[in-house]
Amino acid sequence: MLTPAAPLDPIGEPQRTRNVLADMSEHGATTIAATFVSTCLQHYLESLQALAELAAA
């Protein structure tokens, strides 16, 4: 399990998020402990959904 150095923003910075996921995968990560900067529960849930969609692509 790896944790990104900075919080991810899969909604506002999808390409950076893809790059971080790819880099961590290349280093052997099968699980990533992602963190987000969110303004409310709804924003957090939307970030989780966006991350799942990016990871599945």
Order of alpha helices (4+ residues) and beta strands (2+ residues): alpha-alpha
